[in-house]
Amino acid sequence: MDEALLRSLTPSVLGILVRRGADFAAAEDAVQDALVEAVRVWPADLSPSSRLRSSKGDPIRDPKGWLVTVAWRKFLDATRADTARRRREDLVDEEPAPGPAPAVDDTLQLYFLCAHPSLTPSSAVALTLRAVGGLTTRQIAQAYLVPEATMAQRISRAKRTVSGVRFDQPGDVATVLRVLYLVFNEGYSGDVDLAAEAIRLTRQLAAAIHHPEVAGLLALMLLHHARRAARTGPDGSLVPLAEQDRGRWDTGSIAEGVGILQAALARDRLGEFQAQAAIAALHADAPTAEETDWVQIVEWYDELARLTDSPVVRLNRAVAVGEADGPRAGLAALAVLDDSLPRHAAVAAYLHERDGDLATAARLYAEAARKAPDLAERDHLTRQAARLNARRCG
């Protein structure tokens, strides 16, 4: 069974059912039932060279059309069985004849629906992974380290929330991109690689809409993902960017990301994801950490700060200023920021170490470790504090 094929067909099949009149929640349930049926009866090989027959011997010439037919029947069965939903009974009178699936692609509308403003970020992420990504509730629950029943309730509430939303109303691309970036930043957990899944979904979105910020996000994901193998040591410890083995970076992903970014920037509609991708590209372009073009990175952070007015961006900019103009300049840029910002203490520690103030740096690394959001980062910062304390006492 080609799981990738099933997941790629999920959004278009769901879109067809909604356009036929099924509400979103019922349509999504029917599509999931059809996917289960496909896993049961489809052959393992659905490549063009295969005979394209199910385990029952029936020909499967059009996998998408087969899924649409089965999902629609599942929807009608559920409609007939649920007498409380009489408003749908007109749909039961005439079942569309089996045949090739319509060519219309509703993938983009599904992205908009799953990232509807009425949903919380966590609900939008879960619904996107289920309805657009084709993941099972179990897979999503494992990825987010919550019980399957909890995730099922979250998805059910999200589907009920958007069931009354008109399918063809305009959506907000920026909201969709934020949801996809949330998925990407979850990384890997359970049996689902969420970073890779986010890249797949963003590629799919980029094929549906020619928008420079969609391309910018895809480029950013590819450039960050290219460094994945070098980010941790054999023992799982964090490896800072400057210390990573650049020979382990994925040059193919870097080249693709840079190419996508250049095409997006050429459209002269700069957005925050393009600016972030430009910074990532400059890091990827440097043969060594010492050859990084920090001056140009500061310029891109200036653009990003103008676009977002984000204190987190200004915190990262302080690091870049410290590299480009010296640690004192970086500390001056940091001094105007709220010290309650996440990772403020870690940035201050790094800049103080660069400035030669090891005692202050060690104290700040220890403080940052206590505030770290996860175990790997806490262990890394604790080791930094211990390293400096050993140097001071040695």
Secondary structure, 3 states (H helix, E strand, C coil): CCHHHHHHHHHHHHHHHHHHCCCHHHHHHHHHHHHHHHHHHCCCCCCCCCCCECCCCCECCCHHHHHHHHHHHHHHHHHHHCCCCHHHHHHHCCCCCCCCCCCCCCHHHHHHHHCCCCCCHHHHHHHHHHHHCCCCHHHHHHHCCCCHHHHHHHHHHHHHHHCCCCCCCCCCHHHHHHHHHHHHHCCEECCEEHHHHHHHHHHHHHHHCCCHHHHHHHHHHHHHHCCHHHCECCCCCECCHHHCCHHHCCHHHHHHHHHHHHHHHCCCCCCHHHHHHHHHHHHHHCCCHHHCCHHHHHHHHHHHHHHHCCHHHHHHHHHHHHHHHCHHHHHHHHHCCCCCCCCHHHHHHHHHHHCCCHHHHHHHHHHHHHHCCCHHHHHHHHHHHHHHHHHHHC
